[in-house]
Amino acid sequence: MGPKGKSTRPTEPSGPQQLVRDVALELKRVVWPTPRQALGYTGFVVLAVIVVSLLTVVLDLFFGFAIGKIVP
């Protein structure tokens, strides 16, 4: 901080044009997965969704049965 609480950093231009430039610069730095990696990640996500869905169904049936026995 400079005198009287003012920043000593030079001000950078801001606004939509600067945002677009910054986003483009960041996208150049991204290490994108190969198609094979993307397919592997997609397969993993699909498998995880199926497993969690089946677990949800099993738990729903179990608790539905248990509550049905407790509350006639």
N, C-alpha and C positions, 0 to 999 in steps of 0.2 A: 504494500500500500504506500502510496505517495503522501504528500502533505495533505492535510485536511480530509483524509479518508478516501481520496480519489485513487483509482487504479492507475498504475504506470504502464500497463500493457496497452499497446496500440489497439484501437478499436478495429474490429474486423467487419467488413460489410455483411449485412444480414438481409434476409428476405427470401422470397421464393427462388430466385436465381442462384443464390449461394447455397440454398438447401439442395437444389438439384445437382450442383457441382459436387457438394459434399457426399451426396448419396452415390453419385457415379464413381467418385474416388474410392469410397468404401467398397463398392461392388467389384472394383478391380482388385482389391486386396483379398477378397474372399477366395478360399480354396474350395472349389466346387468338387463334389464327389463324382467319381466316374460313373458311367451308366450301370456298370456291374454293382458298384457299391450302393447306388440308389435303389436298384432292384432288391438287393439284400436287405436294406433298411426297410423298404416297403413290405417285403415278405415278413420281416420280424414284427412290424406294427400290425399287420393283418392277423398274424398268429396270436399276438398278445391280445388283440380285440376279441378274437374267438374264445380264447381261454378265459378272459375276464367275463365275457358274456355267459359262457357255460357255468362258471362259478356263481354268477348272479342268479341264474335260473335254478341251480341246485339249492342255493341258500333260500331263495324265494319259496320253492316247493317244501323245503324242510320246515321253515318257520310257519308257512301256511298250514301244514299238517300239524305242527306242534300247537299252534294257537287254536286250531280246530278241535284238538283233544282237550285243551284247557277250557275253552269257552264253547259250549255246545250250541 
